[in-house]
Amino acid sequence: MPKDHFELQAMGTDTDVSFPAPNSRSGSSSDDFHLQRLGKRPLLNRSFGFMSILGFTCSVLISWEGILVTSVGGLLNGGPAGVVWGFLVNWLGTLATFATIAELSSIAPTAGGQYHWVATLAPAYCRNFLAYLTAWLTTAAWQVMAASTGYLLATLLQGMMVMSRPDHVPKPWHTILLMWAIMTFAVLMNSITSRTLARFEGLVFIFHIVGFFAVLIPLVYLAPHGEPSAVFTTFLNLGGWDSQTVSFFVGLPASAASLMGADSAVHMSEEIQSAATVVPQALMYTIMINGVLAMSMLIALLFCTADLSAALEAQLTMFYPFLEIFRQTVKSKTGACIMASIVLVMGIASGVGVYASASRMLWSFSRDRGMPFHDQLTKLSKNSLPVPAILTTLVITMLLSLIVLGSSVAFNAFISLSVAALYSSYLLVCILLLYRRLTGAFLQNRHSDSQLAVLDPDHLAWGPWRLPEPFGTINNLFACVYLSLLWFWSFWPPVASPTAQTANFSGLVFGSVVLLSIAWYMFRARHSFEGPVREVELEDMLPNVS
């Protein structure tokens, strides 16, 4: 067969089909074909290249900015040493997890992500149910993440106000209005054109790196430095647990939250050029870059914390201890606000990316008839943007924000769903891929383009990006162990004797969402949802089948 052709095996048949190979360098025709082999019609504009999607994922994670917010949980359970070593464990575990997800995104680069992979890898008897459950968990996680991003930014801005004017008293309705304003900006940025969004994310990546040094340099230069032993060997157990080991593991999920959400690139796959290779590369570079930046910021923050007790007490008024650490460092409220403003701007940019991923996940699940009102949610604007899904995400954020009027504790309990739900979806796809690996389900590559074969559960083939064996299997196994450990400890309360204010309600919220999705599936969805809908058949792709 000539080099400009390749063989394609039809689903469930031994028919060899020959047709021109797409030009992988051009991006468009190759990507469209990759999507059609998954049964999906290419409807979205591919405006993202490697650098713009790298900026996109780095802005969604904002790990060095996020570690400033999430480190408090580790300080209470684990102390400075627990936060440092716990983040290192999470970094290695997250790297292994997304190396596995990168392999899957190379096999099937689709906006559905996890639930599409589950539908492909799961056994036939539970395939549709597991795909549906995974889709609900992933969709709910991203919707809650959109709301939680708005809440974190609103409270950060209020904390800066309190630092500037100690007599200022934040009100719940202040928080709600700030959430709405910040998220409205995210909606506007997502509703213009995909090309504008791609350029915006490229600029955000530059600001992400420059902002890191703009905060790190004054922090290290102006603050008095503590002893290395105080950072690397000082463990604390302020939660009252029976042992320091239990305290360390209770604090472990806190720093993991700063590395959560890299699958945002996966849900943008249908808008990325050369997605089968660019998405895996972007995932790996994002985890490595953000891990280095977050680890550096974390160590600098701990070395420069002059009064840890005062910083922890500051969260009662300013919400986040790092604001007090900034104030202690530069000895100026104005200087501390300027440093915090960099974190706030990056957080707003993160909200844009979170809204993009949340809306694409909602749109994809609706495309497969898994959501109520799916006919409306799948509509696209004249710029090929899922505007109804974007606006629906805004409405959900606004409705969830009303919980703050009743209790911020209840709202925090609800937003904890994003951690448990996302890590559940990661764990399930990693387990299923390991199962398929060990049972030899993947076809051996007979041809350099064999990864372009029509993909179905009986004809699995690796994509162009994968880890070599046996390292791939070992890494896959390690990811499963890490995710199981993290998922288990994510349901533990921060103190041994919790009250209504300190209890961890994530187990209750997560269990309720799972039970409701199962009930909806049994009574309604199982009649309409049959896994990813195949919109393009083999005959449509290849009119001249020999």
C-alpha positions as CSV (number, residue, x, y, z in Angstrom):
1,M,0.0,0.0,0.0
2,P,1.4,3.5,-0.8
3,K,2.7,5.6,2.1
4,D,0.0,8.2,1.6
5,H,-2.7,5.6,2.5
6,F,-3.4,3.5,5.6
7,E,-5.5,0.6,6.6
8,L,-8.7,1.0,8.6
9,Q,-10.4,-2.0,10.2
10,A,-14.2,-1.6,10.3
11,M,-16.0,-2.2,13.6
12,G,-16.7,-5.8,14.1
13,T,-15.5,-6.8,10.6
14,D,-12.3,-7.8,8.9
15,T,-12.8,-5.3,6.1
16,D,-9.7,-3.4,5.1
17,V,-10.5,0.1,3.9
18,S,-8.0,2.3,2.1
19,F,-8.3,6.0,1.8
20,P,-5.9,9.0,1.9
21,A,-4.1,9.6,5.1
22,P,-4.7,13.0,6.6
23,N,-1.8,15.5,6.8
24,S,-1.0,15.5,10.5
25,R,1.0,18.7,10.2
26,S,-2.0,20.7,8.9
27,G,-3.9,19.8,12.1
28,S,-7.5,20.4,10.8
29,S,-8.1,17.4,8.5
30,S,-6.1,15.0,10.8
31,D,-8.0,16.2,13.9
32,D,-11.4,16.0,12.2
33,F,-10.6,12.4,11.2
34,H,-9.5,11.5,14.7
35,L,-12.8,12.8,16.0
36,Q,-14.9,11.1,13.3
37,R,-13.3,7.7,14.1
38,L,-14.8,8.2,17.6
39,G,-18.2,8.7,16.0
40,K,-18.3,12.5,16.6
41,R,-18.9,15.3,14.1
42,P,-16.3,18.1,14.2
43,L,-18.4,21.2,15.1
44,L,-16.1,23.4,17.1
45,N,-13.3,25.6,15.8
46,R,-9.7,24.4,16.5
47,S,-8.1,27.7,17.6
48,F,-5.8,26.3,20.3
49,G,-2.2,25.4,19.6
50,F,0.4,24.0,22.1
51,M,1.3,27.3,23.8
52,S,-2.2,28.6,24.1
53,I,-3.5,25.3,25.6
54,L,-0.5,25.2,27.9
55,G,-1.4,28.6,29.1
56,F,-5.0,27.5,29.5
57,T,-4.2,24.5,31.7
58,C,-1.6,26.4,33.7
59,S,-4.2,29.1,34.4
60,V,-6.8,26.6,35.4
61,L,-4.4,24.9,37.9
62,I,-2.7,28.2,39.0
63,S,-0.8,25.9,41.4
64,W,1.7,28.5,42.9
65,E,-1.3,30.8,43.5
66,G,-3.5,27.9,44.7
67,I,-0.9,26.6,47.2
68,L,-1.1,29.9,49.1
69,V,-4.8,29.3,49.6
70,T,-4.8,25.5,50.3
71,S,-1.8,25.1,52.5
72,V,-3.7,26.1,55.6
73,G,-5.3,22.6,55.8
74,G,-1.9,21.0,55.8
75,L,-0.5,23.4,58.4
76,L,-3.2,22.3,60.8
77,N,-2.6,18.7,60.1
78,G,1.0,18.0,59.4
79,G,2.6,21.4,60.0
80,P,5.3,22.9,57.8
81,A,7.0,19.6,57.2
82,G,3.8,17.9,56.5
83,V,2.8,20.5,53.9
84,V,6.2,20.2,52.1
85,W,6.5,16.4,52.0
86,G,2.7,16.0,51.4
87,F,2.9,18.3,48.4
88,L,5.8,16.3,47.1
89,V,3.8,13.1,47.4
90,N,0.8,14.8,45.7
91,W,3.0,16.1,42.9
92,L,4.5,12.7,42.1
93,G,1.0,11.1,42.3
94,T,-0.6,13.7,40.1
95,L,2.2,13.3,37.6
96,A,1.6,9.6,37.4
97,T,-2.2,10.1,37.2
98,F,-2.0,12.5,34.3
99,A,0.6,10.5,32.5
100,T,-2.1,7.8,32.4
101,I,-4.8,10.3,31.5
102,A,-2.4,11.6,28.8
103,E,-2.3,8.1,27.2
104,L,-6.1,8.0,27.2
105,S,-6.4,11.5,25.7
106,S,-4.1,10.4,22.9
107,I,-6.3,7.4,22.2
108,A,-9.6,9.3,22.2
109,P,-9.2,13.1,22.2
110,T,-12.8,14.2,22.9
111,A,-14.5,16.8,25.0
112,G,-16.3,14.0,26.9
113,G,-13.0,12.8,28.4
114,Q,-13.5,10.4,31.3
115,Y,-16.9,9.1,30.5
116,H,-16.1,8.5,26.9
117,W,-13.0,6.5,28.0
118,V,-15.1,4.5,30.5
119,A,-17.6,3.7,27.8
120,T,-14.7,2.3,25.7
121,L,-12.8,0.5,28.4
122,A,-15.5,-0.9,30.8
123,P,-17.0,-4.4,30.5
124,A,-20.1,-4.6,28.3
125,Y,-22.5,-5.5,31.2
126,C,-21.8,-2.3,33.1
127,R,-20.5,0.0,30.3
128,N,-23.5,2.4,30.0
129,F,-24.1,2.7,33.7
130,L,-20.4,3.4,34.6
131,A,-20.2,5.9,31.7
132,Y,-23.3,7.7,32.9
133,L,-22.1,7.8,36.5
134,T,-18.7,9.1,35.5
135,A,-20.3,11.7,33.2
136,W,-22.5,13.0,36.0
137,L,-19.7,13.1,38.5
138,T,-17.4,14.9,36.1
139,T,-20.1,17.4,35.0
140,A,-21.1,18.1,38.6
141,A,-17.5,18.5,39.6
142,W,-16.7,21.1,37.0
143,Q,-20.0,23.0,37.7
144,V,-19.2,23.1,41.4
145,M,-15.6,24.1,40.6
146,A,-16.9,27.0,38.6
147,A,-18.9,28.2,41.6
148,S,-16.1,27.5,44.1
149,T,-13.7,29.6,41.9
150,G,-16.0,32.5,42.1
151,Y,-16.4,32.1,45.9
152,L,-12.6,31.9,46.5
153,L,-12.0,35.0,44.4
154,A,-14.8,36.9,46.1
155,T,-13.6,36.1,49.6
156,L,-10.0,36.8,48.6
157,L,-11.1,40.3,47.5
158,Q,-13.0,40.8,50.7
159,G,-9.9,39.6,52.7
160,M,-7.8,42.3,50.9
161,M,-10.5,44.8,51.9
162,V,-10.3,43.8,55.5
163,M,-6.5,44.0,55.5
164,S,-6.7,47.5,54.0
165,R,-9.5,48.6,56.3
166,P,-9.8,46.5,59.5
167,D,-13.2,48.0,60.3
168,H,-14.7,46.6,57.1
169,V,-17.2,43.8,57.9
170,P,-17.8,41.4,54.9
171,K,-21.5,40.5,54.4
172,P,-22.7,37.3,52.7
173,W,-24.5,39.4,50.0
174,H,-21.3,41.1,49.3
175,T,-19.8,37.7,48.5
176,I,-22.6,36.8,46.2
177,L,-22.5,40.0,44.2
178,L,-18.7,39.7,43.8
179,M,-19.1,36.1,42.7
180,W,-21.7,37.1,40.0
181,A,-19.5,40.0,38.8
182,I,-16.3,37.8,38.5
183,M,-18.1,35.0,36.8
184,T,-19.9,37.3,34.4
185,F,-16.5,38.3,33.1
186,A,-15.6,34.6,32.6
187,V,-18.8,34.2,30.6
188,L,-18.1,37.2,28.4
189,M,-14.6,36.0,27.6
190,N,-16.0,32.6,26.7
191,S,-18.7,34.0,24.4
192,I,-16.7,36.1,22.0
193,T,-14.6,33.8,19.7
194,S,-12.5,30.8,20.4
195,R,-9.5,32.5,18.8
196,T,-9.9,35.4,21.3
197,L,-10.0,32.9,24.1
198,A,-6.8,31.2,22.8
199,R,-4.9,34.4,22.6
200,F,-6.1,35.4,26.1
201,E,-4.8,32.1,27.5
202,G,-1.4,32.6,25.8
203,L,-1.0,36.0,27.5
204,V,-2.2,34.5,30.8
205,F,0.7,32.0,30.7
206,I,3.2,34.8,30.5
207,F,1.6,36.6,33.4
208,H,1.5,33.3,35.3
209,I,5.3,33.1,35.1
210,V,6.0,36.8,35.6
211,G,3.6,37.0,38.5
212,F,5.4,34.2,40.2
213,F,8.6,36.1,40.4
214,A,6.8,39.3,41.2
215,V,5.5,37.7,44.4
216,L,8.5,35.4,45.2
217,I,11.3,38.0,45.0
218,P,9.9,40.5,47.6
219,L,8.7,37.6,49.8
220,V,12.2,36.1,49.9
221,Y,14.2,39.3,49.9
222,L,12.2,41.3,52.6
223,A,11.1,38.6,55.0
224,P,13.3,37.2,57.8
225,H,14.1,33.5,57.1
226,G,13.5,30.7,59.4
227,E,15.7,27.7,60.1
228,P,15.5,24.7,57.6
229,S,14.6,22.4,60.5
230,A,11.5,24.5,61.2
231,V,10.3,23.9,57.6
232,F,11.5,20.4,56.7
233,T,11.3,18.6,60.1
234,T,8.6,20.3,62.1
235,F,5.3,18.3,62.1
236,L,2.2,19.5,63.9
237,N,-1.0,17.7,65.0
238,L,-3.4,20.5,65.7
239,G,-6.4,18.3,64.8
240,G,-6.1,16.2,67.9
241,W,-5.5,12.9,66.1
242,D,-4.1,9.9,67.9
243,S,-0.9,9.9,65.9
244,Q,1.2,12.3,63.7
245,T,0.8,9.8,60.8
246,V,-2.9,10.1,60.8
247,S,-2.7,13.8,61.0
248,F,-0.3,13.9,58.0
249,F,-2.7,11.9,55.9
250,V,-5.7,14.0,57.0
251,G,-3.8,17.1,55.7
252,L,-2.7,15.4,52.5
253,P,-5.7,16.2,50.3
254,A,-5.4,20.0,51.1
255,S,-2.3,20.5,48.9
256,A,-3.6,18.1,46.3
257,A,-6.4,20.6,45.5
258,S,-3.7,23.0,44.1
259,L,-2.9,20.4,41.4
260,M,-6.5,19.5,40.5
261,G,-8.2,20.2,37.2
262,A,-5.5,19.5,34.6
263,D,-8.1,17.5,32.7
264,S,-9.4,20.9,31.5
265,A,-7.3,20.4,28.4
266,V,-9.0,17.1,27.8
267,H,-12.5,18.8,27.7
268,M,-11.1,21.3,25.2
269,S,-9.7,18.6,22.9
270,E,-12.2,19.3,20.1
271,E,-10.8,22.9,19.9
272,I,-7.1,22.0,19.8
273,Q,-5.0,21.4,16.7
274,S,-3.2,18.0,16.6
275,A,-5.1,17.1,19.8
276,A,-3.9,13.5,20.0
277,T,-0.3,14.7,20.7
278,V,-0.7,18.3,21.9
279,V,-3.2,17.4,24.8
280,P,-0.9,14.8,26.3
281,Q,2.1,17.1,26.0
282,A,0.2,20.0,27.5
283,L,-0.9,17.8,30.5
284,M,2.6,16.7,31.3
285,Y,4.2,20.1,30.9
286,T,1.5,21.7,33.0
287,I,2.0,19.3,35.9
288,M,5.8,19.7,35.8
289,I,5.8,23.5,35.4
290,N,3.1,24.1,38.0
291,G,4.6,21.6,40.3
292,V,8.0,23.3,40.3
293,L,6.4,26.8,40.8
294,A,4.1,25.6,43.6
295,M,6.9,23.8,45.4
296,S,9.1,26.8,45.2
297,M,6.4,29.2,46.4
298,L,5.4,26.8,49.2
299,I,9.0,26.5,50.6
300,A,9.5,30.3,50.3
301,L,6.2,31.0,52.1
302,L,7.1,28.6,55.0
303,F,10.7,30.0,55.3
304,C,9.3,33.6,55.4
305,T,6.5,33.0,58.0
306,A,7.6,34.9,61.0
307,D,4.5,34.3,63.1
308,L,2.6,31.1,62.1
309,S,0.0,31.5,64.9
310,A,-0.9,35.0,63.8
311,A,-1.2,33.8,60.2
312,L,-3.6,31.0,61.2
313,E,-5.7,33.3,63.3
314,A,-5.9,35.8,60.4
315,Q,-8.2,33.5,58.5
316,L,-11.0,34.3,60.9
317,T,-11.1,37.9,59.5
318,M,-9.2,37.9,56.3
319,F,-10.2,34.3,55.1
320,Y,-6.7,33.4,54.0
321,P,-3.5,33.2,56.2
322,F,-1.2,34.1,53.3
323,L,-2.5,37.7,53.3
324,E,-1.2,38.1,56.9
325,I,2.1,36.5,55.8
326,F,2.4,39.0,53.0
327,R,1.7,41.9,55.4
328,Q,4.3,40.6,57.8
329,T,6.8,40.3,55.0
330,V,6.6,43.7,53.4
331,K,5.4,45.5,56.6
332,S,3.0,47.4,54.4
333,K,-0.7,46.9,53.8
334,T,-0.4,48.5,50.4
335,G,2.5,46.3,49.4
336,A,0.7,43.2,50.6
337,C,-2.4,44.2,48.6
338,I,-0.3,44.6,45.5
339,M,1.2,41.1,45.9
340,A,-2.3,39.7,46.6
341,S,-3.7,41.5,43.6
342,I,-1.4,39.4,41.4
343,V,-3.0,36.3,42.9
344,L,-6.4,37.8,42.4
345,V,-5.8,38.6,38.7
346,M,-4.6,35.0,38.0
347,G,-7.6,33.7,39.8
348,I,-9.9,35.7,37.6
349,A,-8.0,34.3,34.5
350,S,-8.4,30.8,36.0
351,G,-12.2,31.4,36.2
352,V,-12.2,31.9,32.4
353,G,-10.6,28.6,31.9
354,V,-12.8,26.8,34.4
355,Y,-15.9,28.1,32.7
356,A,-14.6,27.0,29.3
357,S,-14.0,23.4,30.6
358,A,-17.2,23.2,32.6
359,S,-19.3,24.4,29.7
360,R,-17.6,21.9,27.2
361,M,-18.2,19.0,29.6
362,L,-21.9,20.0,30.0
363,W,-22.2,20.4,26.2
364,S,-20.5,17.0,25.5
365,F,-22.7,15.1,28.0
366,S,-25.8,16.8,26.5
367,R,-24.6,15.8,23.0
368,D,-24.9,12.2,24.2
369,R,-28.4,12.8,25.6
370,G,-27.3,12.5,29.2
371,M,-28.6,15.8,30.5
372,P,-32.1,17.2,30.8
373,F,-33.0,19.7,28.1
374,H,-30.0,18.3,26.0
375,D,-31.5,19.6,22.8
376,Q,-31.1,23.2,24.0
377,L,-27.7,22.7,25.7
378,T,-26.1,21.3,22.5
379,K,-26.8,24.4,20.4
380,L,-23.9,26.4,19.1
381,S,-23.6,30.1,18.4
382,K,-22.6,31.5,14.9
383,N,-19.0,31.4,16.2
384,S,-19.3,27.7,17.0
385,L,-19.3,28.3,20.7
386,P,-21.6,26.4,23.2
387,V,-23.2,29.6,24.5
388,P,-26.3,27.9,26.0
389,A,-24.0,25.6,28.0
390,I,-21.9,28.6,29.1
391,L,-24.9,30.6,30.2
392,T,-26.3,27.5,32.0
393,T,-23.0,27.2,33.9
394,L,-23.5,30.9,35.0
395,V,-27.0,30.2,36.2
396,I,-25.9,27.2,38.2
397,T,-23.1,29.3,39.8
398,M,-25.7,32.0,40.7
399,L,-28.1,29.5,42.2
400,L,-25.3,27.7,44.2
401,S,-24.0,31.1,45.5
402,L,-27.4,31.7,47.2
403,I,-26.4,29.0,49.7
404,V,-23.9,31.5,51.1
405,L,-26.8,33.6,52.4
406,G,-27.8,30.7,54.7
407,S,-24.3,29.4,55.7
408,S,-20.8,29.6,54.3
409,V,-20.2,26.2,56.0
410,A,-23.0,24.7,53.9
411,F,-21.6,26.2,50.8
412,N,-18.1,24.9,51.6
413,A,-19.6,21.5,52.2
414,F,-21.2,21.6,48.8
415,I,-18.1,22.7,46.9
416,S,-16.1,19.9,48.4
417,L,-17.9,17.7,45.9
418,S,-15.4,18.8,43.2
419,V,-12.5,17.1,44.9
420,A,-14.2,13.7,45.5
421,A,-16.0,13.6,42.2
422,L,-13.1,14.5,40.0
423,Y,-10.7,12.1,41.7
424,S,-13.4,9.4,41.5
425,S,-13.5,9.9,37.7
426,Y,-9.6,9.8,37.5
427,L,-9.5,6.6,39.6
428,L,-12.1,4.8,37.6
429,V,-10.5,5.4,34.2
430,C,-7.1,4.5,35.6
431,I,-8.4,1.2,37.0
432,L,-10.2,0.4,33.7
433,L,-7.1,1.2,31.6
434,L,-4.9,-1.0,33.9
435,Y,-7.5,-3.8,33.5
436,R,-7.4,-3.5,29.7
437,R,-3.6,-3.4,29.8
438,L,-3.2,-6.5,31.8
439,T,-5.8,-8.5,29.7
440,G,-4.0,-7.6,26.5
441,A,-7.0,-5.8,24.9
442,F,-4.9,-3.3,22.9
443,L,-4.0,-4.2,19.4
444,Q,-0.4,-4.4,18.5
445,N,0.6,-1.6,16.1
446,R,0.8,-3.2,12.7
447,H,1.3,0.1,10.9
448,S,2.6,3.5,11.8
449,D,-0.9,4.9,11.4
450,S,-2.8,2.0,13.1
451,Q,-3.8,4.4,15.9
452,L,-6.2,5.9,13.4
453,A,-8.3,2.7,13.3
454,V,-12.0,3.0,14.2
455,L,-12.1,2.9,18.0
456,D,-14.5,0.6,19.8
457,P,-14.3,-1.6,22.9
458,D,-13.3,-4.6,20.8
459,H,-10.7,-2.8,18.7
460,L,-8.5,-0.7,21.0
461,A,-5.3,0.8,19.7
462,W,-2.8,3.2,21.4
463,G,-2.6,6.8,20.3
464,P,0.6,8.5,19.2
465,W,1.5,9.4,22.8
466,R,2.1,6.6,25.3
467,L,4.5,5.5,28.0
468,P,6.8,2.6,27.0
469,E,6.3,-0.8,28.7
470,P,6.7,-1.9,31.4
471,F,7.0,1.6,32.7
472,G,3.5,2.4,31.4
473,T,1.9,-0.4,33.4
474,I,3.9,0.4,36.6
475,N,3.0,4.0,36.3
476,N,-0.7,3.1,35.8
477,L,-0.6,0.9,38.9
478,F,1.0,3.6,41.0
479,A,-1.6,6.1,39.9
480,C,-4.4,3.8,41.0
481,V,-2.8,3.3,44.5
482,Y,-2.3,7.1,44.9
483,L,-5.8,8.0,43.8
484,S,-7.3,5.4,46.1
485,L,-5.3,6.7,49.1
486,L,-6.2,10.3,48.3
487,W,-9.9,9.6,47.7
488,F,-10.1,7.7,51.1
489,W,-8.5,10.6,53.1
490,S,-10.5,13.3,51.3
491,F,-13.6,12.4,53.4
492,W,-11.9,12.8,56.8
493,P,-12.7,15.9,59.0
494,P,-9.8,18.3,59.9
495,V,-10.2,17.6,63.6
496,A,-10.7,14.4,65.6
497,S,-13.8,15.7,67.3
498,P,-15.6,17.7,64.7
499,T,-18.4,20.2,65.3
500,A,-21.0,21.4,62.7
501,Q,-18.5,24.1,61.8
502,T,-15.5,21.8,61.3
503,A,-17.1,18.6,60.0
504,N,-16.3,17.3,56.5
505,F,-19.6,17.0,54.6
506,S,-18.0,15.9,51.4
507,G,-18.9,12.3,52.0
508,L,-22.6,13.2,52.5
509,V,-22.6,15.5,49.4
510,F,-20.8,13.0,47.2
511,G,-23.0,10.1,48.3
512,S,-26.1,12.1,47.7
513,V,-25.0,13.0,44.2
514,V,-24.1,9.4,43.4
515,L,-27.5,8.1,44.8
516,L,-29.5,10.8,42.9
517,S,-27.6,10.0,39.6
518,I,-28.3,6.2,40.1
519,A,-32.0,6.9,40.7
520,W,-32.2,9.2,37.7
521,Y,-30.5,6.5,35.6
522,M,-32.8,3.7,36.7
523,F,-36.0,5.6,36.2
524,R,-35.2,7.8,33.2
525,A,-31.8,8.0,31.7
526,R,-31.2,4.3,31.0
527,H,-33.9,4.6,28.3
528,S,-32.2,7.5,26.5
529,F,-28.5,7.3,27.4
530,E,-26.6,4.5,25.7
531,G,-23.1,5.8,26.0
532,P,-21.4,8.2,23.6
533,V,-23.7,8.6,20.5
534,R,-22.0,7.6,17.3
535,E,-22.9,10.5,15.0
536,V,-20.6,9.5,12.2
537,E,-20.7,5.9,10.8
538,L,-18.0,4.2,8.9
539,E,-20.0,4.6,5.7
540,D,-20.0,8.4,6.1
541,M,-16.3,8.5,6.6
542,L,-15.4,6.3,3.7
543,P,-17.8,6.3,0.8
544,N,-15.6,4.0,-1.3
545,V,-15.3,0.9,0.8
546,S,-13.7,-1.9,-1.1
